C-alpha cells in the first residue's frame, strides 16, 4: 500500500543535513491503541527521569492504590513516582534498568492485587485560568509529569527555567521522525482534544501568544484530527492561537533545535537554550498528560508504547502501566516471531539494545522494537576513514564528525570537547551514511562518558582541596584564638601584679635607695612572653617576698640595728638560731 503524505506547509526553513529514511510505521499506526491487561508485578525504578532519583515515601508491606504517591522528588530536577495499580509493596531493592549497559538501580516492587483500586485524585482544576503559573508547575511536579518524547526532563522544571522575559511561541512537537515509532501519531489521531486543551493550559502557564504544531507529512490522519478540533475551537471559543505546520519527513526533524529551525527560522547556537529566544518546545504526549494532571488531577501512571518490528507477531500501540515488564508487553503483541535476536528500546536510529526483556517499562519507553537478522542490513566490519566528509554533510547539528572521531579514537577528549562534542544529539545520521561503516556515535558516547568522568574526578579533587584548605584555616584560626586568650590572661595577671605593688614613696618615706630600687625592679621587671602562667605566679610570689624583705630591712635601720640597709637582698630576713 503506497504511503499517503500531506502537503508540506509553505514558508518553512530547513535545517542542515538529515536523512530521508524508509517508512515503517505501519501496521502499528493503523490500529487503535490497545490497553495492556494487569500483570502480577510492577517494578518502578526510582531513577527513570533526568535529575536526582526520587525518595520512597512507602514501606514494605504497605497497601497502595493506583495513582498514590510512592516516591517524592528529591531535588529541583527530579520527578515523583506513583503506583500504576493497587497492591502491596513487596520490596525496595536493586532491579535491572532498561539501559544499554545492563545497569540496575533501587526500585519499588509492587505486587498487584488485581482490583485496580483508585487512590484519591489530586484536586481537579477545571478553572486552571484562575491558577498562577507557580501553582500549575507545582501540580505538574506533584503528578510526576516529564517529557514523553524521550528526554524525560521534568516538565515543571522546563516551565520554571523559561526566559524571564516571557515565552512568545509554544511549539508542540508531533514530528516523531523515527521510522518505526507511531505512539504520538496514534495519540494525535485518537486524543486531539486533550492535546489542544493541554496546549491552551501551557499557553496560560508561560504567557505565550501562539502555538505552532509541527507534524511530519507522513501523518495525514493525525493532521486531519487536530485540524478538526482547531476549527471547532475557533468557531466555539474564538481560539486563534493554533497553527499546524506540516514539515518534510526528514530525519531528525523531531529534534528540538531542528524543529525550531524548520518552523521559525531561528537557529539556536551552542550553549544557548530555545527559551532564550522566547520559545518553548513540548511533546504532544507531554501536554496531553499535563492536561489530565491539572484539570482532572490524574498522576502519570501509564504511557503509550509502540510495539513493532519484524520480531513481533502483532505490532500495535498499547497504553502500558509504568513498571510493566517488557516481556509482558511483547506477549500482549502476540509474542516473538521466530529468529528474533535483538530487542531495542526506542527506534533503530537512537534506540539501544536491551540485555533482557524482564526490565520494566519506564517513562522514557516510547517503543519496543524486536528485530531479526533479516530485518536489518548486515553491518560489515569497520574500515579506515577515507575523509569523504559525508558525515559532516549529513550532520543536522552542523558538526565535523570525522574530526570528533579522530580525537575520540586517540583519547584526546579535550580536543573533542573543543570541537563541540556535546552539541552532538546522537541521532546516528553520521553512522548511517559512513561508507567505512565506522560506529561514530559509539565513539562520541564513549568520549562524552570519559569527559563526564574526568569532570567528576576533577570536581572531587577540587572539593578535597577546598576541604584541606578549610581544615588548615580552621587550625590556624583556633591557634590564633588560643594565643589571644592566653595573651588576655597574661595581661590580666600583669594588671593584678601592678595593682598589688605599692607605689614608690607612698608608704615608706626615706627608705634606702637600694632597697626601693630592688623593690621597684622586682615590681616592674618585664615577664618573658614564653613563660607559663605557673612561672608567672612564682615570679609574682618572689616579688612579694622581696618587698616584705625590703620593708623588714627598712624597719631594722630605723630601730638602729646595724647593717640592716647593707644586708644583701637575697639573705633571709631572720637569722637562723645559733648563728654568731
C-alpha positions as CSV (number, residue, x, y, z in Angstrom):
1,X,0.0,0.0,0.0
2,X,1.6,3.3,-1.0
3,X,2.3,5.8,1.7
4,X,-0.1,8.8,1.9
5,X,1.5,12.1,2.7
6,X,0.1,15.5,3.5
7,X,1.1,18.7,1.7
8,X,4.1,20.4,3.2
9,X,3.4,23.9,4.6
10,X,4.9,26.9,2.8
11,X,7.3,29.3,4.4
12,X,9.3,26.7,6.2
13,X,13.0,26.8,6.9
14,X,15.1,23.7,6.5
15,X,18.0,22.5,8.7
16,X,21.4,21.3,7.8
17,X,21.8,17.6,6.8
18,X,19.4,14.9,7.7
19,X,18.2,11.7,6.0
20,X,15.1,10.6,4.2
21,X,14.5,7.2,5.8
22,X,12.2,4.4,4.8
23,X,8.8,4.5,6.4
24,X,8.0,1.5,8.7
25,X,5.2,2.9,10.9
26,X,2.5,0.5,9.6
27,X,0.8,-1.6,10.6
28,X,1.1,-0.4,14.2
29,X,-0.1,3.1,13.4
30,X,-3.2,1.7,11.6
31,X,-4.6,0.1,14.7
32,X,-6.2,1.8,17.7
33,X,-4.3,2.0,20.9
34,X,-4.8,-1.2,23.0
35,X,-5.0,-1.4,26.8
36,X,-2.5,-3.6,28.5
37,X,-4.0,-6.1,30.9
38,X,-2.8,-6.0,34.5
39,X,0.2,-8.1,35.4
40,X,1.2,-9.6,38.8
41,X,4.3,-7.5,39.5
42,X,5.4,-3.9,38.7
43,X,8.9,-2.7,39.1
44,X,9.3,1.1,39.4
45,X,12.9,2.4,39.3
46,X,13.5,5.4,41.4
47,X,15.6,6.9,38.7
48,X,13.5,6.9,35.5
49,X,13.9,10.6,34.7
50,X,16.7,13.2,34.2
51,X,17.9,14.5,37.6
52,X,18.0,13.1,41.1
53,X,16.3,9.8,41.9
54,X,13.1,10.0,43.8
55,X,12.9,9.2,47.5
56,X,10.4,6.5,48.6
57,X,7.6,7.5,50.9
58,X,6.2,4.0,51.3
59,X,7.4,1.0,53.3
60,X,7.5,-2.7,52.6
61,X,4.1,-4.2,53.3
62,X,2.1,-1.0,52.6
63,X,-1.1,-1.4,50.6
64,X,-1.3,1.3,47.9
65,X,-3.8,2.3,45.3
66,X,-3.4,3.4,41.7
67,X,-2.2,7.0,41.5
68,X,-0.9,7.0,45.1
69,X,2.5,8.7,45.6
70,X,5.3,6.1,46.0
71,X,8.3,8.3,45.8
72,X,8.7,12.1,46.1
73,X,11.1,14.3,44.1
74,X,14.5,14.7,45.9
75,X,15.8,17.9,44.2
76,X,14.8,20.7,41.9
77,X,15.4,18.5,38.9
78,X,13.6,15.3,39.9
79,X,10.1,13.8,39.4
80,X,7.5,12.0,41.6
81,X,6.6,8.3,41.0
82,X,3.1,6.9,41.5
83,X,1.5,3.5,41.8
84,X,0.4,2.0,38.5
85,X,-2.3,-0.1,40.2
86,X,-3.4,-1.2,43.6
87,X,-1.5,-3.7,45.6
88,X,1.2,-4.3,48.2
89,X,4.8,-3.0,48.3
90,X,6.8,-6.2,48.3
91,X,10.3,-4.8,48.4
92,X,12.6,-1.8,47.7
93,X,15.7,-3.3,46.2
94,X,18.1,-3.3,43.3
95,X,16.5,-4.3,40.0
96,X,17.5,-4.2,36.4
97,X,17.1,-1.0,34.3
98,X,16.4,-0.6,30.6
99,X,19.9,0.6,30.0
100,X,22.5,-0.3,27.2
101,X,25.0,-1.2,29.9
102,X,22.6,-3.5,31.8
103,X,22.7,-1.4,34.9
104,X,20.5,-1.8,37.9
105,X,19.0,0.7,40.4
106,X,16.9,0.9,43.5
107,X,13.3,0.1,42.6
108,X,10.0,-0.2,44.3
109,X,8.4,-3.7,43.6
110,X,4.6,-3.6,43.7
111,X,2.6,-6.9,43.7
112,X,-0.8,-6.1,42.2
113,X,-4.0,-7.3,44.0
114,X,-6.0,-7.4,40.7
115,X,-8.6,-4.9,42.0
116,X,-7.1,-1.8,40.4
117,X,-8.5,0.5,43.0
118,X,-8.0,4.2,42.5
119,X,-6.4,6.5,45.1
120,X,-8.0,9.8,45.9
121,X,-7.1,12.1,43.0
122,X,-5.4,15.4,43.2
123,X,-7.8,18.3,43.5
124,X,-9.2,18.8,39.9
125,X,-8.7,22.3,38.5
126,X,-11.1,22.8,35.6
127,X,-10.7,26.5,36.2
128,X,-7.0,26.5,35.7
129,X,-7.2,30.0,34.3
130,X,-7.5,31.2,37.9
131,X,-4.3,29.4,38.9
132,X,-0.9,31.1,38.8
133,X,2.0,29.6,36.8
134,X,3.7,28.7,40.1
135,X,0.6,26.6,41.1
136,X,0.5,24.9,37.7
137,X,4.1,24.0,37.9
138,X,3.7,22.6,41.4
139,X,0.8,20.4,40.2
140,X,2.9,19.1,37.3
141,X,5.7,18.3,39.8
142,X,3.3,16.5,42.2
143,X,1.8,14.5,39.3
144,X,5.3,13.3,38.1
145,X,4.9,14.8,34.6
146,X,8.1,14.5,32.4
147,X,8.9,14.9,28.8
148,X,7.5,11.8,27.0
149,X,9.3,12.4,23.7
150,X,12.3,10.6,25.1
151,X,14.2,13.2,27.1
152,X,12.1,12.6,30.3
153,X,13.1,16.1,31.6
154,X,10.7,17.2,34.4
155,X,8.1,19.4,32.8
156,X,7.7,21.7,35.8
157,X,11.5,22.5,35.7
158,X,11.3,23.2,32.0
159,X,8.5,25.7,32.6
160,X,10.3,27.2,35.5
161,X,13.5,27.8,33.6
162,X,11.8,29.7,30.8
163,X,13.0,33.1,29.7
164,X,12.3,35.7,32.5
165,X,11.1,38.0,29.7
166,X,8.4,35.5,28.8
167,X,7.6,33.0,26.1
168,X,6.2,34.2,22.9
169,X,5.7,30.9,21.0
170,X,4.8,27.4,22.2
171,X,5.9,24.7,19.8
172,X,4.2,21.3,20.0
173,X,6.5,18.5,18.7
174,X,4.4,16.0,16.8
175,X,7.1,15.2,14.2
176,X,8.0,11.7,15.5
177,X,10.8,11.2,13.0
178,X,12.0,7.7,13.9
179,X,10.8,5.3,11.1
180,X,9.2,2.7,13.4
181,X,7.7,4.7,16.2
182,X,4.0,5.7,16.0
183,X,2.8,6.3,19.6
184,X,2.5,10.1,19.1
185,X,0.8,9.5,15.7
186,X,-1.9,7.4,17.3
187,X,-2.3,9.7,20.2
188,X,-2.9,12.7,17.9
189,X,-5.4,10.6,15.9
190,X,-7.4,9.4,19.0
191,X,-6.9,12.2,21.6
192,X,-6.6,15.6,19.8
193,X,-8.8,17.3,22.3
194,X,-6.6,16.7,25.4
195,X,-3.6,17.7,23.4
196,X,-5.0,21.0,22.3
197,X,-6.6,21.7,25.7
198,X,-3.2,20.9,27.3
199,X,-1.6,23.3,24.9
200,X,-4.1,26.0,25.9
201,X,-3.2,25.4,29.6
202,X,0.5,25.7,28.7
203,X,-0.1,29.0,26.8
204,X,-1.6,30.3,30.0
205,X,1.2,28.9,32.2
206,X,4.0,30.5,30.2
207,X,2.2,33.6,28.8
208,X,2.7,32.6,25.2
209,X,0.6,34.2,22.5
210,X,0.6,31.5,19.8
211,X,1.2,27.8,19.4
212,X,2.8,26.1,16.4
213,X,2.3,22.4,16.0
214,X,4.9,20.7,13.9
215,X,3.9,17.3,12.3
216,X,5.7,15.4,9.6
217,X,3.8,15.0,6.3
218,X,3.7,11.2,6.7
219,X,0.9,11.6,9.4
220,X,-2.1,12.9,7.4
221,X,-4.7,11.4,9.7
222,X,-3.2,13.0,12.8
223,X,-3.1,16.3,11.0
224,X,-6.7,16.0,10.0
225,X,-7.8,15.1,13.5
226,X,-6.0,18.0,15.1
227,X,-7.2,20.5,12.5
228,X,-10.8,19.4,13.0
229,X,-10.6,20.3,16.7
230,X,-8.8,23.6,16.0
231,X,-11.5,24.6,13.6
232,X,-14.2,23.8,16.2
233,X,-12.4,25.7,18.9
234,X,-12.1,28.7,16.5
235,X,-15.8,28.7,16.0
236,X,-17.0,28.0,19.5
237,X,-14.4,29.9,21.6
238,X,-12.8,32.2,19.1
239,X,-9.5,30.4,19.5
240,X,-7.0,31.8,17.0
241,X,-3.6,30.9,18.6
242,X,-3.1,27.4,17.0
243,X,-1.4,26.7,13.7
244,X,-0.4,23.3,12.2
245,X,2.9,23.3,10.3
246,X,3.4,20.2,8.1
247,X,7.1,19.6,7.8
248,X,9.0,17.2,5.5
249,X,9.8,13.7,6.7
250,X,13.5,14.3,7.0
251,X,15.2,12.6,10.0
252,X,15.8,14.1,12.6
253,X,13.0,16.7,12.1
254,X,11.8,15.8,15.6
255,X,14.9,17.2,17.2
256,X,14.1,20.2,19.3
257,X,16.5,22.6,17.7
258,X,15.9,21.1,14.2
259,X,12.1,21.6,14.6
260,X,12.6,25.1,15.9
261,X,14.8,25.9,12.9
262,X,12.3,24.5,10.5
263,X,9.3,26.3,11.9
264,X,10.7,29.7,12.9
265,X,14.0,30.1,11.1
266,X,15.7,30.6,14.4
267,X,19.0,28.7,14.7
268,X,19.7,28.2,18.4
269,X,23.5,28.4,18.8
270,X,25.5,26.2,21.1
271,X,25.5,26.9,24.8
272,X,22.1,28.6,24.4
273,X,18.6,27.3,25.0
274,X,15.4,27.8,23.0
275,X,13.8,29.6,25.9
276,X,16.5,32.3,25.4
277,X,14.6,33.2,22.2
278,X,11.2,33.3,23.8
279,X,10.3,29.8,22.6
280,X,9.3,26.6,24.4
281,X,9.0,23.2,22.8
282,X,6.9,20.3,24.3
283,X,5.9,16.9,23.1
284,X,2.3,16.3,22.3
285,X,2.1,13.4,24.8
286,X,3.5,15.6,27.5
287,X,0.9,18.3,27.1
288,X,-1.9,15.8,27.0
289,X,-0.8,14.2,30.3
290,X,-0.3,17.7,31.7
291,X,-3.9,18.4,30.9
292,X,-5.0,15.2,32.7
293,X,-2.8,16.2,35.7
294,X,-4.0,19.7,36.1
295,X,-7.7,19.6,35.1
296,X,-8.5,16.0,36.2
297,X,-6.0,15.5,39.0
298,X,-4.5,12.4,37.4
299,X,-0.9,11.4,38.1
300,X,1.3,9.9,35.4
301,X,0.9,6.2,35.8
302,X,0.9,5.0,32.1
303,X,2.0,5.9,28.7
304,X,1.5,4.8,25.0
305,X,4.2,2.4,23.8
306,X,4.8,1.3,20.2
307,X,5.5,-2.5,20.0
308,X,6.7,-3.2,16.5
309,X,9.3,-4.8,14.2
310,X,9.6,-8.0,12.3
311,X,10.2,-9.9,15.5
312,X,6.7,-9.2,16.9
313,X,3.7,-11.2,15.7
314,X,1.1,-8.4,16.0
315,X,2.6,-4.9,16.0
316,X,0.5,-2.3,17.8
317,X,0.4,0.6,20.2
318,X,-0.5,-0.1,23.8
319,X,-1.3,2.0,26.8
320,X,1.1,0.4,29.3
321,X,1.3,0.9,33.0
322,X,4.7,2.2,34.2
323,X,6.6,-0.6,35.7
324,X,5.2,-3.4,33.5
325,X,7.9,-6.0,32.5
326,X,8.7,-5.6,28.8
327,X,8.2,-9.4,28.3
328,X,4.5,-9.0,29.2
329,X,4.2,-6.2,26.7
330,X,5.6,-8.4,24.0
331,X,3.2,-11.1,24.9
332,X,0.3,-8.6,24.5
333,X,1.5,-8.1,20.9
334,X,1.3,-11.8,20.1
335,X,4.8,-12.7,21.3
336,X,8.0,-13.0,19.4
337,X,8.3,-14.4,15.9
338,X,11.0,-17.0,15.1
339,X,14.5,-15.8,14.7
340,X,14.4,-12.7,17.0
341,X,17.9,-11.8,18.1
342,X,17.6,-8.2,19.3
343,X,15.1,-6.0,21.3
344,X,15.6,-2.3,21.2
345,X,14.0,0.4,23.4
346,X,13.4,3.2,21.0
347,X,13.8,3.4,17.3
348,X,16.6,2.0,15.1
349,X,18.4,5.3,15.0
350,X,18.6,6.5,18.6
351,X,17.3,3.4,20.5
352,X,19.6,0.9,22.2
353,X,19.6,-2.9,22.5
354,X,18.5,-4.4,25.8
355,X,20.2,-7.2,27.6
356,X,16.9,-8.8,28.7
357,X,13.2,-8.3,28.3
358,X,12.4,-8.6,32.1
359,X,13.3,-5.0,32.7
360,X,10.3,-2.6,33.2
361,X,8.6,-0.1,31.0
362,X,9.6,3.4,32.3
363,X,8.5,6.9,31.5
364,X,11.1,7.1,28.7
365,X,9.9,3.9,26.9
366,X,8.2,5.1,23.7
367,X,8.9,2.0,21.6
368,X,9.9,-1.7,21.8
369,X,11.4,-2.8,18.6
370,X,12.0,-6.5,18.1
371,X,14.3,-7.4,15.2
372,X,15.6,-10.4,13.3
373,X,18.7,-10.5,11.2
374,X,16.6,-10.3,8.0
375,X,15.0,-7.1,9.2
376,X,18.2,-5.1,9.1
377,X,21.1,-4.6,6.8
378,X,24.2,-6.6,7.7
379,X,26.9,-4.5,9.3
380,X,30.4,-5.1,7.7
381,X,33.4,-4.6,9.9
382,X,34.7,-1.0,10.2
383,X,37.2,0.2,7.6
384,X,39.6,3.1,7.9
385,X,38.1,6.6,7.5
386,X,38.6,7.9,3.9
387,X,37.8,11.5,4.7
388,X,34.9,11.6,2.3
389,X,33.1,14.2,4.5
390,X,29.7,12.6,4.1
391,X,29.2,12.6,7.8
392,X,29.7,16.3,8.1
393,X,27.4,16.9,5.1
394,X,24.6,14.9,6.8
395,X,25.1,16.1,10.4
396,X,22.0,18.0,11.5
397,X,23.9,19.7,14.3
398,X,26.4,21.1,11.7
399,X,29.4,19.4,13.3
400,X,32.6,17.7,12.0
401,X,32.1,14.1,13.0
402,X,35.3,12.9,11.3
403,X,37.4,15.2,13.5
404,X,35.4,14.2,16.6
405,X,36.1,10.6,15.6
406,X,39.9,11.1,15.3
407,X,40.1,12.8,18.6
408,X,37.8,10.3,20.4
409,X,39.8,7.4,19.0
410,X,43.1,9.0,20.0
411,X,41.6,9.6,23.5
412,X,42.2,13.4,23.0
413,X,38.9,14.1,24.7
414,X,39.7,17.8,25.4
415,X,40.2,18.3,21.7
416,X,36.8,16.6,21.1
417,X,35.3,19.0,23.6
418,X,36.9,21.9,21.7
419,X,35.1,20.6,18.5
420,X,31.7,20.9,20.4
421,X,31.2,17.2,21.1
422,X,28.4,18.0,23.4
423,X,26.4,19.6,20.6
424,X,26.0,16.1,19.2
425,X,22.4,14.8,19.6
426,X,23.5,11.2,18.9
427,X,20.9,10.9,16.1
428,X,23.0,8.3,14.3
429,X,22.9,10.0,10.9
430,X,26.7,10.1,10.6
431,X,27.0,6.4,11.3
432,X,24.3,5.6,8.8
433,X,26.0,7.4,5.9
434,X,29.6,6.4,6.7
435,X,30.9,4.3,3.7
436,X,33.5,2.8,6.0
437,X,30.8,1.6,8.5
438,X,32.5,3.3,11.4
439,X,30.2,3.3,14.5
440,X,30.8,7.0,15.0
441,X,28.0,7.6,17.6
442,X,29.6,4.9,19.8
443,X,32.9,6.8,19.8
444,X,31.1,10.0,20.7
445,X,29.2,8.5,23.5
446,X,32.4,7.0,24.9
447,X,34.1,10.3,24.7
448,X,31.2,12.1,26.5
449,X,31.4,9.4,29.2
450,X,35.1,9.9,29.6
451,X,34.8,13.6,29.8
452,X,32.0,13.4,32.3
453,X,34.1,11.0,34.4
454,X,37.1,13.3,34.2
455,X,35.0,16.3,35.3
456,X,33.6,14.3,38.2
457,X,37.1,13.4,39.3
458,X,38.2,17.0,38.9
459,X,35.2,18.1,40.9
460,X,36.1,15.6,43.6
461,X,39.7,16.8,43.7
462,X,38.6,20.4,43.9
463,X,36.3,19.5,46.7
464,X,39.1,17.7,48.5
465,X,41.4,20.7,48.0
466,X,38.8,23.1,49.5
467,X,38.3,20.8,52.4
468,X,42.0,20.7,53.1
469,X,42.4,24.5,52.9
470,X,39.4,24.9,55.1
471,X,40.9,22.4,57.6
472,X,44.2,24.4,57.7
473,X,42.4,27.7,58.0
474,X,40.4,26.3,60.9
475,X,43.6,25.1,62.7
476,X,45.2,28.5,62.2
477,X,42.1,30.2,63.5
478,X,41.9,28.0,66.6
479,X,45.6,28.6,67.2
480,X,45.2,32.3,67.0
481,X,42.2,32.2,69.3
482,X,44.2,30.2,71.9
483,X,47.1,32.7,71.7
484,X,44.7,35.6,72.0
485,X,43.1,34.0,75.1
486,X,46.5,33.3,76.6
487,X,47.7,36.9,76.0
488,X,44.5,38.2,77.6
489,X,45.1,36.1,80.6
490,X,48.7,37.2,80.9
491,X,47.6,40.8,80.7
492,X,45.1,40.3,83.5
493,X,47.8,38.7,85.7
494,X,50.2,41.5,85.0
495,X,47.5,44.1,85.8
496,X,46.8,42.3,89.1
497,X,50.5,42.4,89.9
498,X,50.8,46.1,89.2
499,X,47.8,46.8,91.3
500,X,49.1,44.8,94.3
501,X,52.6,46.5,94.2
502,X,52.7,49.8,96.4
503,X,53.8,52.9,94.6
504,X,57.3,54.2,95.3
505,X,57.4,56.6,98.3
506,X,53.7,56.2,99.3
507,X,54.2,54.1,102.5
508,X,57.9,54.0,103.4
509,X,59.4,57.5,103.5
510,X,63.1,57.7,103.4
511,X,63.6,54.0,102.6
512,X,67.1,53.2,101.4
513,X,67.7,53.7,97.8
514,X,69.0,50.2,97.1
515,X,66.0,48.6,98.8
516,X,63.5,50.7,96.9
517,X,65.3,50.1,93.7
518,X,65.2,46.4,94.3
519,X,61.5,46.5,95.0
520,X,60.8,48.7,92.0
521,X,62.9,46.4,89.8
522,X,61.0,43.5,91.1
523,X,57.6,45.0,90.6
524,X,58.3,46.3,87.1
525,X,60.5,43.6,85.8
526,X,59.1,42.5,82.4
527,X,57.9,38.9,82.2
528,X,59.0,36.6,79.5
529,X,56.2,36.1,76.9
530,X,57.1,32.5,76.6
531,X,56.7,31.7,80.4
532,X,53.7,29.7,81.5
533,X,51.1,31.0,84.0
534,X,52.7,28.9,86.8
535,X,56.1,30.6,86.2
536,X,54.5,34.0,86.3
537,X,52.8,33.2,89.6
538,X,56.2,32.1,91.1
539,X,57.8,35.3,89.9
540,X,55.0,37.3,91.5
541,X,55.5,35.5,94.8
542,X,59.2,36.2,94.7
543,X,58.5,39.8,94.1
544,X,56.2,40.0,97.1
545,X,58.8,38.3,99.2
546,X,61.4,40.8,98.2
547,X,59.0,43.6,99.0
548,X,58.5,42.2,102.5
549,X,62.2,41.7,102.9
550,X,62.8,45.3,101.9
551,X,60.3,46.6,104.5
552,X,61.9,44.5,107.2
553,X,65.3,45.8,106.3
554,X,64.0,49.4,106.4
555,X,62.4,48.8,109.8
556,X,65.7,47.4,111.3
557,X,67.6,50.5,110.1
558,X,65.1,52.8,111.7
559,X,65.4,50.9,115.0
560,X,69.1,51.3,115.0
561,X,70.1,47.8,114.1
562,X,73.5,48.0,112.3
563,X,73.9,46.7,108.9
564,X,70.2,46.5,108.1
565,X,70.5,48.5,105.0
566,X,73.7,46.9,103.9
567,X,72.3,43.3,104.2
568,X,72.3,41.6,100.8
569,X,68.9,41.4,99.2
570,X,68.9,37.7,98.8
571,X,69.6,37.0,102.6
572,X,66.8,35.8,104.8
573,X,65.1,38.4,106.9
574,X,65.7,36.5,110.1
575,X,69.0,34.9,111.3
576,X,69.0,31.2,112.0
577,X,69.1,30.4,115.6
578,X,72.5,29.7,117.0
579,X,74.4,31.7,114.4
580,X,77.1,34.1,115.6
